Amino acid sequence: MKRSVVFIRILACLCALLPALTAGAQRYPVRGRVIDSRTRQGVPYAAVVIAGQEQRGVSTDTAGHFTLPGVAPGICRFSVSSLGYKSLLSPEYIVSANTPFVEIELEPDVMQVEAVSVRPSPFRRVAESPVSMKIIGLGEIEKSPGSNRDVSRIVRSYPGVSFSPVGYRNDLIVRGGGPSENRFFMDGIEIPNINHFATQGASGGPVSIVNADLIREISFYTGAFPADRAGALSSVLDFRLRDGDPDRQTFKATLGASEAGVSGSGHIGEKTTYLFSLRQSYLQLLFRMLGLPFLPNYIDGQVKFRIRLSDRDELLLLGLAGIDDMRLNTDEKGEDAEYLLSYLPRLKQETFTVGASYRRFSGRHTLTVTLSHNYLNNRNVKYRNNDESSEDYLTLRSRAVEQKSTLRAENRSYFGRWTLREGAEVNYLHYADRTLRRLYTQQAGVADYRTRLGIVGWGAFAGADYRSADDRLSVSGGLRFDGCDWSGRTARLWERLSPRLSFSYALGGGWSVGASTGLYYQLPPLTALGFRDGAGVLVNRDLGYMRVAGSAAGFDWRLRDRLVVSVEGFYKYYTDIPLSVTDGIPLTCKGNDYGTVGDEPLVSSAEGRAYGVEAMVRWRIPGKISLVGSATLYRSEFRRDRRAEYIPSAWDSRFVVNLSGTYDLPRAWSVGAKLSAVGRAPYTPYDVEKSSLKEAWDASGRPYYDYSQYNRGRLDAFAQLDVRVDKTFYFRRCMLGVYLDLQNVTGSKLRQPDVLMSTGVVENPSAPVSEQRYRMKYIGQVSGSLVPAVGLTVEF
């Protein structure tokens, strides 16, 4: 609490002093261009107005250029309309001394023959995903309370998204599915994971690798996945980055809750624009303040170039990289630290993604060719009792490298009310691993193996969208095939026919209904496919693609495009899920801790289901209020095979409630709050007999679960309140932003089952080694504390 008082006093002093330095109320010009989305030519005489201020607007010139003078600073959208085009409400932009050049793409409307009626909506819907898809704008990214501009935490406000109440992980748990079931794309290029210190074989970590300074908006799919986005079973996060500024060079320095960074935007010549960011964390200082026994440190960088080769050809170059180093804080004392230090490894990771995307606009047709490569080098080292004085104490040493190269081509064709999509891709997966691990099943042993694996994969997709003349009905159908040369089973494309169908219909009076259904496939992680036994044999050779049959249906009601209320039900049925031979748990129920998932014997026999109902309210008044509220009731279950009974999965919290909002006050102040509540998450009791065996404990440094009672227990429900205050100062040539973010202001506590721990004292030293047992003890596990943070941004 003392720390939070200090932070508040610092913020108050800054807010008291800085107004004296300002040059009065500033207003800025906004420059931009309106273009045809298919021909890339300027749209002349289009009407451009500020959303919510329809009395203020201008028209574009004959080349599509416009200038809006004297625009008040802050986050705003632009409403654009022109005869022969569909009216559009742009993504959000920050108006300041360094307002970026605004490029707005209008889509031709062949059915429009009369005068234009401007009714664009901030709540967009696409034909391919009329349900289970949300657009997250710049305002929510910048000012979401308790999120620290971390994308994985921002999306928690939306329906179907659960979270870990422990607090230092941001794993995405969507509609009862695990972290490994999500896929991420950035400007059409696949990103294998979006987190530092990612769990190999799954996802998640303490902080995002994506710098929010570069994001324009995010499309978040929790179902109805587009046919050109392969491998998703639970969600797709599709990032759209900003473009560089073609008029000037701008820079932004950020001092956040966990890192310091610098980003920039500008141009090289007349045809090339760029974005970049570089961040260095001090997350280790925050974790030390919280008394955590592990101290993560990271560096990351992003870059984007957009090159206009001609009026109809452009090339996009993208790069994303992260370097992670998590060391153990062995100076931290106490029983909580003792438990974590007993099993957490020293972790180092390097990851990067590079990609190039070429687009050709030919009027009715748009061709996109993408080439990308991603890389992950994951190293884990662990010594018993963290004593590195002798190799005899070594319990884990692994280095695993994953690489994926992808070439994808796709085309979109526009024929009046119809849009056709087709494409194909080929990829190459490479996996190399060198692991030494002490383990204990029925007796002590050592797994020591090397593996090297190369897999060629391929895929193809096609689809069609239809919109009725009155724009009330939209129907979309798609078909996808995927395969690889892992085995004869996975090479047979016809066994992975992946159809999908969706529709929406506007009933009138603001009411509309929609539904979707489809089959989705995902290849098991390379950690599972490349696992070998002591003889060097690939153990999991019989694994095939995992499959989910997913359906969703719902309705929504909209009031004057400012308020939307929606209700949606969903059902997911899992088959061919890898099941652990050792503990009988599906692979999809793992992956919410540091380390590696999948490197064990597995069989594709598990099944699962997740079903529930979601409700959401979104209310927006431009320049005033933004509110998102959601509630989800659901069940998530699995069974070992089709003859067994269903039992709760690791993600079966039963309900999630989130309410998040910000309110803009006069003089560039804003306040926000987020209330999050999650139901009673399941847990598994410990196997006391096995855990107390000296050989068993020495192998893992942590207790073993009694999987015969898997998820029989339930934690208490947990709720947390976060509060954020922002103040922005607008100067003639720069902008200064200050914020105070208080996570868990109520100090809510989550009590977990007491942890079983070894005292290090052998009770029967005269017994044979295989029968010796440690004297055990229990350590209480209570988490949850106030986490204050002050952030500072300067844009110039």
Secondary structure, 3 states (H helix, E strand, C coil): CHHHHHHHHHHHHHHHHHHHHCCCCCCEEEEEEEEECCCCCECCCCEEEECCEEEEEEECCCCCEEEEEEECCEEECEEEECCCECCEECCCEEECCCCCCEEEEECECCCCCCCCCCCCCCCCCECCECCCEEEECHHHHHHCCCCCCCHHHHHHHCCCEECCCCCCCCCCEECCCCHHHEEEEECCEEECCCECCCCECCCCCCCECCCHHHEEEEEEECCCCCCCCCCCCCEEEEEEECCCCCCCCEEEEEECCCEEEEEEEEEECCCEEEEEEEEEECHHHHHHHCCCCEEEEEEEEEEEEEEECCCCEEEEEEEEEEEEEEEECCCCCCHHHHHHHHHCCEEEEEEEEEEEEEEEECCCEEEEEEEEEEEEEEEEEEEHHHCCCCHHHEEEEEEEEEEEEEEEEEEEEEECCEEEEEEEEEEEEEEEEEEEEEEECCCEEEEEEEEEEEEEEEEEEEEEEEECCCCCEEEEEEEEEEEECCCHHHHCHHHHCEEEEEEEEEEECCEEEEEEEEEEEECCCHHHHCCECCCCCECCCCCCCEEEEEEEEEEEEEECCCEEEEEEEEEEEEEEEEEECCCCCEHHHCCCCCCECCCCCEEEEEEEEEEEEEEEEEEEECCCEEEEEEEEEEEEEEECCCCCCCEECCCCCCEEEEEEEEEEECCCEEEEEEEEEECCCEECCECHHHHHEHHHHHHHCCCCECHHHCCCEECCCEEEEEEEEEEEEECCCCEEEEEEEEECCCCCCEEEEEEEEEEEEECCCCCCHHHCEEEEEEEEEEECCCEEEEEEEEEC
